Amino acid sequence: MAIAVVVGAQWGDEGKGKITDFLAAQADVVARYQGGNNAGHTVVVNGTSYKLHLIPSGILYPNTQCVIGNGVVVDPTVLCSEMEYLNERGISTETLAVSGSAHVIMPYHRVIDELEEAERIEKIGTTGRGIGPAYADKFSRCGIRMAELADEASLRAALARTLPLKNRLLQRLYGHPGFTVDAILEQLVPLLPTIRPLLTDTSLLIDKARRQGKKILCEGAQGTLLDIDHGTYPFVTSSSPTAGGAAPGLGFGPNRIDQVVGVVKAYTTRVGEGPFPTELHGSLGDEIRERGHEYGTTTGRARRCGWFDAVMTRYSVRINGLTGIALALLDVLDAFDTLKICTGYMYRGQPLKAFPTDLEVLRDCEPIYIEVNGWQQNITGVRRWDDLPVAAQEYLQIVADAIECPVQLVSVGPGRDQTITVKPVFPT
């Protein structure tokens, strides 16, 4: 076993940070392959919460090599602030490596992000952190890469090449005054001594680790239903958080991947706009939100909550080639006497078993539910499958059967130790 990929199998916020942190204890390398600081992970270690937005969760283990790959877009200010945040809490960042090929989120990207969202008739719900515009520049071949932050002269030359294009857009379309090279340099040059030692050929680093037989854990941000190709477009992110994004986002062949673990909540949540068939309105949805602390790590936005959607998750199993799931936040359901699982959709009087890729069809879908018994007891202290209440075991088995994918891990609380291993991801 060399490479395992952990992906979000819903709309993001599934608890990937906790699962990645748990698996990082067994991994030698933890590598982030896409997204930017529009995502957030909350990891609890010995009662202390760590909020991470860009740096891989494995950084909390002192001997684990952490990688930010070429598929990530990096805000240098956020990167340095997050390193400082960790260092102040006694967490070393000396094992962090950043791909020189990763693209940079510049100050003008954040402004463009906010201005574009303000102009949209139908809001996407962007975080305004510049991720989309940074990826747009990457694919328009006018972006700036982390390697160009190696020294002031390289950064100045890159800005002189790119900034006139951005200023014409800002000034002529939006009436914004634009930016000067010197103003941006004033922000970024003080950060260069921190960034320079991090710059690495991370593809080569990962390949060397693989050849040495080391265990490599790859993590994405967001979730499958926010994938630019396979998500509920246009209410998506600007990259590929699916397992297929790991290989190009880190620089290895797809045949190197041995396992793909999909993280799912025991229920479903969504942030921002877009259709959500199993969404609960009223007191029941509010209770799930409060019990699960369903507020964004990065934005603080309240998440929309609903019952588990097996139709959507089956789609994620297919798109990602999931070999198993890590089911998170099972303990949130402790309080309910009955639970519902969506096993199909009804669309204009016709049953659908497959997740529709047409957004207009999805808007009109009504969930088809099965109802199951709850267990109504606290499971946060359970550490073995056999010690789970029978009703909880049955719920998990019904979910696994409905999505056609086995359960590998079960999370019953935010702490590292509050995890039940059904089948190891990294066998010893």
C-alpha positions as CSV (number, residue, x, y, z in Angstrom):
1,M,0.0,0.0,0.0
2,A,1.6,3.3,-1.1
3,I,-1.0,6.0,-1.9
4,A,-4.5,6.5,-0.5
5,V,-6.8,9.4,-1.4
6,V,-9.3,10.9,1.0
7,V,-12.1,12.8,-0.7
8,G,-15.3,14.5,0.3
9,A,-18.2,12.5,-1.0
10,Q,-20.9,15.1,-0.5
11,W,-21.0,19.0,-0.8
12,G,-17.9,19.5,1.4
13,D,-17.6,20.0,5.1
14,E,-17.9,16.3,5.7
15,G,-15.2,16.1,8.3
16,K,-12.2,15.4,6.1
17,G,-9.9,17.2,8.4
18,K,-10.6,14.9,11.3
19,I,-10.4,11.8,9.1
20,T,-7.2,13.0,7.4
21,D,-5.7,13.8,10.8
22,F,-6.6,10.3,12.1
23,L,-5.0,8.6,9.1
24,A,-2.0,10.8,9.2
25,A,-0.9,9.0,12.3
26,Q,-0.2,6.0,10.0
27,A,1.1,8.0,7.0
28,D,4.6,9.2,6.2
29,V,3.4,12.0,3.8
30,V,0.2,14.0,3.7
31,A,-0.4,16.0,0.5
32,R,-3.0,18.5,-0.4
33,Y,-3.8,18.4,-4.2
34,Q,-6.3,21.2,-5.0
35,G,-8.4,24.1,-3.8
36,G,-7.3,27.1,-1.7
37,N,-8.0,28.7,1.6
38,N,-11.8,28.7,0.8
39,A,-11.9,25.4,2.6
40,G,-11.4,24.7,6.3
41,H,-10.6,21.8,8.5
42,T,-11.2,21.7,12.3
43,V,-9.1,19.1,14.1
44,V,-9.4,18.4,17.8
45,V,-6.3,17.1,19.6
46,N,-6.4,16.4,23.4
47,G,-9.3,18.9,23.7
48,T,-7.6,21.6,21.7
49,S,-9.1,22.7,18.4
50,Y,-6.9,23.6,15.4
51,K,-8.4,25.4,12.5
52,L,-6.6,24.8,9.2
53,H,-7.4,26.4,5.8
54,L,-4.5,25.6,3.6
55,I,-1.9,23.5,5.4
56,P,-2.6,19.7,5.4
57,S,-4.0,18.2,8.6
58,G,-0.9,16.0,8.9
59,I,1.1,19.0,10.1
60,L,-0.1,18.2,13.7
61,Y,2.2,15.1,13.6
62,P,5.9,16.2,14.1
63,N,7.5,13.7,11.8
64,T,5.0,13.7,8.9
65,Q,6.0,15.3,5.7
66,C,3.3,17.7,4.6
67,V,2.9,18.9,1.0
68,I,0.9,21.6,-0.8
69,G,0.8,20.4,-4.3
70,N,0.9,22.1,-7.7
71,G,-2.9,21.8,-8.0
72,V,-3.5,24.1,-5.0
73,V,-3.8,27.9,-5.3
74,V,-1.9,29.6,-2.5
75,D,-2.6,32.9,-0.9
76,P,0.9,33.8,0.5
77,T,-0.5,36.0,3.3
78,V,-2.8,33.2,4.5
79,L,0.0,30.6,4.2
80,C,2.4,32.7,6.4
81,S,-0.4,33.5,8.9
82,E,-1.4,29.9,9.2
83,M,2.3,28.9,9.8
84,E,2.5,31.6,12.5
85,Y,-0.8,30.4,14.0
86,L,0.6,26.9,14.3
87,N,4.0,27.9,15.5
88,E,2.5,30.0,18.3
89,R,0.7,26.9,19.5
90,G,3.9,24.8,19.5
91,I,3.3,23.1,16.2
92,S,6.4,23.0,14.0
93,T,6.0,23.7,10.2
94,E,9.5,22.5,9.3
95,T,8.1,19.5,7.5
96,L,6.0,21.6,5.1
97,A,6.9,21.7,1.4
98,V,5.1,23.8,-1.2
99,S,5.2,23.1,-5.0
100,G,6.9,25.8,-6.9
101,S,4.3,25.1,-9.7
102,A,1.3,26.0,-7.5
103,H,-0.4,29.2,-8.6
104,V,-0.6,32.3,-6.4
105,I,-3.7,34.1,-5.2
106,M,-2.9,37.8,-5.6
107,P,-4.7,40.8,-4.0
108,Y,-6.4,41.6,-7.3
109,H,-7.9,38.1,-7.4
110,R,-9.8,38.7,-4.2
111,V,-11.2,42.0,-5.5
112,I,-12.2,40.5,-8.8
113,D,-13.9,37.6,-6.9
114,E,-16.0,40.0,-4.9
115,L,-16.9,42.2,-7.8
116,E,-17.9,39.3,-10.1
117,E,-20.1,37.8,-7.4
118,A,-21.8,41.2,-6.8
119,E,-22.6,41.4,-10.6
120,R,-24.1,37.9,-10.8
121,I,-27.9,37.7,-11.1
122,E,-27.8,34.2,-9.6
123,K,-25.3,34.2,-6.8
124,I,-22.9,31.3,-6.6
125,G,-22.0,31.8,-2.9
126,T,-18.3,32.3,-3.4
127,T,-16.2,32.9,-0.3
128,G,-14.6,36.0,-2.0
129,R,-11.1,34.7,-1.3
130,G,-9.9,34.9,-4.9
131,I,-9.8,31.1,-5.7
132,G,-11.9,31.2,-8.9
133,P,-10.0,34.2,-10.5
134,A,-6.7,32.6,-9.6
135,Y,-7.6,29.3,-11.3
136,A,-9.0,31.4,-14.2
137,D,-5.6,33.0,-14.6
138,K,-3.9,29.6,-14.4
139,F,-5.9,28.3,-17.3
140,S,-5.7,31.6,-19.2
141,R,-1.9,31.2,-18.9
142,C,-1.4,34.5,-17.3
143,G,-1.0,33.4,-13.6
144,I,1.9,33.8,-11.3
145,R,3.4,30.6,-9.7
146,M,4.9,30.1,-6.3
147,A,8.4,29.7,-7.8
148,E,8.2,33.4,-8.8
149,L,8.1,34.3,-5.1
150,A,11.6,33.0,-4.7
151,D,13.0,36.6,-4.9
152,E,11.8,40.1,-5.3
153,A,13.2,40.5,-8.9
154,S,11.2,37.4,-10.1
155,L,8.0,38.6,-8.5
156,R,8.4,42.1,-9.8
157,A,8.9,40.8,-13.4
158,A,5.8,38.5,-13.0
159,L,3.7,41.4,-11.8
160,A,4.9,43.7,-14.6
161,R,3.8,41.0,-17.1
162,T,0.4,40.3,-15.5
163,L,-0.8,43.4,-13.7
164,P,-1.6,45.6,-16.8
165,L,-4.2,42.9,-17.9
166,K,-5.8,42.9,-14.5
167,N,-5.9,46.6,-14.2
168,R,-7.6,47.0,-17.5
169,L,-10.3,44.6,-16.4
170,L,-10.7,46.3,-13.0
171,Q,-10.7,49.9,-14.3
172,R,-12.7,49.6,-17.5
173,L,-15.3,47.0,-16.4
174,Y,-15.7,47.7,-12.7
175,G,-14.4,51.2,-12.2
176,H,-11.9,50.0,-9.7
177,P,-8.6,52.0,-9.5
178,G,-6.5,48.9,-9.9
179,F,-3.2,48.0,-8.3
180,T,0.4,49.1,-8.7
181,V,3.4,46.8,-8.7
182,D,5.0,48.6,-5.8
183,A,1.8,48.3,-3.6
184,I,1.6,44.5,-4.1
185,L,5.4,44.1,-3.5
186,E,5.0,46.1,-0.3
187,Q,2.5,43.4,0.9
188,L,4.4,40.3,-0.4
189,V,8.1,41.0,-0.2
190,P,8.2,40.7,3.7
191,L,6.8,37.2,3.2
192,L,9.4,35.9,0.8
193,P,12.0,34.8,3.4
194,T,9.3,32.6,4.9
195,I,8.1,31.2,1.6
196,R,11.5,30.6,-0.2
197,P,12.6,27.6,2.0
198,L,9.3,25.9,1.4
199,L,9.5,25.8,-2.4
200,T,10.1,22.2,-3.6
201,D,9.6,19.9,-6.6
202,T,6.8,18.1,-4.7
203,S,6.1,15.7,-7.5
204,L,9.7,14.4,-7.1
205,L,9.4,14.4,-3.3
206,I,6.3,12.2,-3.5
207,D,7.8,9.9,-6.1
208,K,10.9,9.3,-3.9
209,A,8.6,8.6,-0.9
210,R,6.6,6.1,-3.0
211,R,9.7,4.3,-4.2
212,Q,10.9,4.0,-0.6
213,G,7.6,2.2,0.3
214,K,6.3,5.1,2.4
215,K,2.6,5.6,3.0
216,I,1.2,8.6,1.3
217,L,-2.1,10.2,2.1
218,C,-3.6,12.7,-0.4
219,E,-6.3,15.1,0.7
220,G,-8.6,17.3,-1.3
221,A,-10.7,20.3,-0.2
222,Q,-14.4,20.7,-0.7
223,G,-16.5,17.7,-1.9
224,T,-17.4,15.7,-5.0
225,L,-20.7,17.7,-5.6
226,L,-18.6,20.9,-5.8
227,D,-16.3,19.5,-8.5
228,I,-15.9,21.8,-11.5
229,D,-16.8,18.9,-13.9
230,H,-19.0,16.6,-11.8
231,G,-20.6,18.9,-9.3
232,T,-23.9,20.8,-9.3
233,Y,-22.6,23.4,-11.8
234,P,-22.5,26.4,-11.6
235,F,-22.7,26.1,-7.8
236,V,-19.3,24.5,-7.6
237,T,-15.6,25.3,-6.8
238,S,-13.0,26.0,-9.5
239,S,-11.0,22.8,-9.3
240,S,-11.4,19.0,-9.0
241,P,-11.8,17.7,-5.5
242,T,-12.7,14.3,-6.8
243,A,-10.1,11.5,-6.6
244,G,-9.3,12.1,-10.3
245,G,-7.8,15.5,-9.3
246,A,-5.1,13.9,-7.0
247,A,-2.8,12.6,-9.8
248,P,-2.5,15.9,-11.8
249,G,-2.7,17.9,-8.6
250,L,0.4,16.2,-7.1
251,G,2.2,14.9,-10.1
252,F,2.0,11.1,-10.2
253,G,0.2,8.6,-12.4
254,P,-3.4,7.6,-11.6
255,N,-2.3,3.9,-11.5
256,R,-0.3,4.7,-8.3
257,I,-3.5,5.1,-6.3
258,D,-4.3,2.1,-4.1
259,Q,-7.3,3.2,-2.1
260,V,-9.9,6.0,-2.3
261,V,-11.8,6.7,0.9
262,G,-14.9,8.9,0.7
263,V,-15.8,11.0,3.8
264,V,-19.5,11.3,4.3
265,K,-21.6,12.7,7.1
266,A,-24.3,10.6,8.7
267,Y,-26.6,13.3,7.3
268,T,-26.1,15.8,4.5
269,T,-25.1,19.5,4.6
270,R,-24.6,22.2,2.0
271,V,-23.1,25.8,2.2
272,G,-24.2,28.4,-0.3
273,E,-26.7,28.3,-3.1
274,G,-28.0,25.5,-5.2
275,P,-30.5,22.6,-5.1
276,F,-30.6,20.3,-2.1
277,P,-33.3,17.6,-2.3
278,T,-33.1,16.3,1.3
279,E,-32.8,19.7,3.0
280,L,-34.8,20.1,6.2
281,H,-36.5,23.4,7.0
282,G,-37.6,24.3,10.4
283,S,-36.8,22.9,13.9
284,L,-35.5,19.5,12.8
285,G,-32.9,21.0,10.5
286,D,-32.0,23.5,13.1
287,E,-31.5,20.8,15.7
288,I,-29.1,18.9,13.4
289,R,-27.2,22.2,12.7
290,E,-26.8,22.9,16.4
291,R,-25.9,19.4,17.4
292,G,-23.4,19.1,14.6
293,H,-22.0,22.7,15.0
294,E,-22.7,23.2,11.4
295,Y,-21.0,26.5,10.7
296,G,-18.2,27.0,8.3
297,T,-14.6,26.9,9.6
298,T,-13.5,29.5,7.0
299,T,-16.6,31.7,6.7
300,G,-18.7,31.0,9.8
301,R,-21.8,30.6,7.5
302,A,-24.6,28.4,8.8
303,R,-24.8,25.2,6.8
304,R,-28.1,23.9,5.3
305,C,-28.9,20.5,6.8
306,G,-30.9,17.4,5.7
307,W,-31.2,13.7,5.8
308,F,-28.6,11.3,4.3
309,D,-28.8,11.3,0.5
310,A,-27.8,7.8,-0.8
311,V,-28.6,8.8,-4.4
312,M,-26.0,11.6,-4.3
313,T,-23.5,9.4,-2.4
314,R,-23.9,6.5,-4.9
315,Y,-22.9,9.1,-7.6
316,S,-19.8,10.0,-5.6
317,V,-18.9,6.3,-5.2
318,R,-19.0,6.0,-9.0
319,I,-17.2,9.3,-9.9
320,N,-14.4,8.7,-7.4
321,G,-14.1,4.9,-7.5
322,L,-14.5,4.8,-3.8
323,T,-13.1,1.7,-2.1
324,G,-14.7,2.6,1.2
325,I,-16.3,5.3,3.2
326,A,-15.5,7.1,6.4
327,L,-18.8,8.0,8.0
328,A,-18.5,11.1,10.2
329,L,-20.6,12.7,12.9
330,L,-22.7,9.6,13.6
331,D,-23.0,10.9,17.2
332,V,-25.0,13.9,16.0
333,L,-27.9,11.5,15.3
334,D,-27.9,10.2,18.9
335,A,-30.9,12.2,19.9
336,F,-33.4,11.2,17.3
337,D,-36.0,8.4,17.7
338,T,-36.4,7.9,13.9
339,L,-34.1,8.7,11.0
340,K,-34.6,8.9,7.3
341,I,-32.4,7.9,4.4
342,C,-33.1,9.1,0.9
343,T,-32.8,6.1,-1.5
344,G,-34.3,7.6,-4.6
345,Y,-35.8,10.7,-6.2
346,M,-39.2,11.4,-7.6
347,Y,-39.2,13.7,-10.6
348,R,-42.5,14.8,-12.0
349,G,-44.1,11.5,-11.0
350,Q,-41.3,9.4,-12.3
351,P,-38.8,7.6,-9.9
352,L,-35.1,8.3,-10.4
353,K,-32.4,6.0,-9.0
354,A,-29.4,7.9,-10.5
355,F,-28.3,11.3,-9.5
356,P,-29.3,13.8,-12.3
357,T,-26.6,15.9,-13.8
358,D,-29.2,18.5,-15.1
359,L,-29.5,21.1,-12.4
360,E,-33.1,22.0,-13.5
361,V,-34.1,18.3,-13.0
362,L,-32.4,18.2,-9.6
363,R,-34.3,21.3,-8.5
364,D,-37.6,19.5,-9.1
365,C,-36.6,16.2,-7.4
366,E,-38.4,15.1,-4.3
367,P,-36.7,12.6,-2.0
368,I,-37.9,9.0,-1.6
369,Y,-37.2,8.0,2.0
370,I,-37.0,4.9,4.0
371,E,-37.4,5.4,7.8
372,V,-35.3,3.6,10.3
373,N,-35.0,3.4,14.1
374,G,-32.7,5.7,16.0
375,W,-30.7,4.5,19.0
376,Q,-31.2,7.4,21.4
377,Q,-28.0,6.9,23.4
378,N,-24.7,8.6,23.6
379,I,-22.1,6.8,21.4
380,T,-19.2,9.2,21.8
381,G,-17.3,6.8,24.0
382,V,-17.7,3.8,21.7
383,R,-14.4,2.6,20.1
384,R,-15.4,-0.8,18.6
385,W,-18.0,-1.7,16.0
386,D,-19.4,-4.4,18.3
387,D,-20.1,-1.9,21.0
388,L,-22.3,0.3,18.9
389,P,-26.0,0.1,19.6
390,V,-27.6,-2.4,17.3
391,A,-29.8,0.3,15.7
392,A,-26.6,2.3,14.9
393,Q,-25.0,-0.8,13.3
394,E,-28.2,-1.3,11.2
395,Y,-28.2,2.3,10.1
396,L,-24.6,2.1,8.9
397,Q,-25.3,-1.2,7.1
398,I,-28.4,0.3,5.4
399,V,-26.2,3.3,4.3
400,A,-23.5,1.0,2.9
401,D,-26.0,-1.2,1.0
402,A,-27.8,1.9,-0.4
403,I,-24.6,3.5,-1.7
404,E,-23.0,0.1,-2.7
405,C,-19.8,0.8,-0.8
406,P,-18.5,-0.6,2.5
407,V,-17.9,1.4,5.7
408,Q,-14.2,1.6,6.6
409,L,-14.2,4.1,9.4
410,V,-16.8,5.6,11.7
411,S,-16.4,8.9,13.6
412,V,-18.3,9.3,16.8
413,G,-16.9,12.6,17.9
414,P,-14.4,15.3,17.0
415,G,-11.4,13.8,18.9
416,R,-8.7,11.6,17.3
417,D,-9.5,8.7,19.5
418,Q,-13.3,9.0,18.7
419,T,-12.9,6.9,15.6
420,I,-13.9,3.2,15.0
421,T,-11.8,1.3,12.4
422,V,-13.8,-1.3,10.6
423,K,-11.2,-2.0,7.9
424,P,-7.7,-0.3,8.0
425,V,-6.8,2.1,5.3
426,F,-3.1,1.5,5.8
427,P,-2.8,-2.2,6.8
428,T,0.2,-2.9,9.0
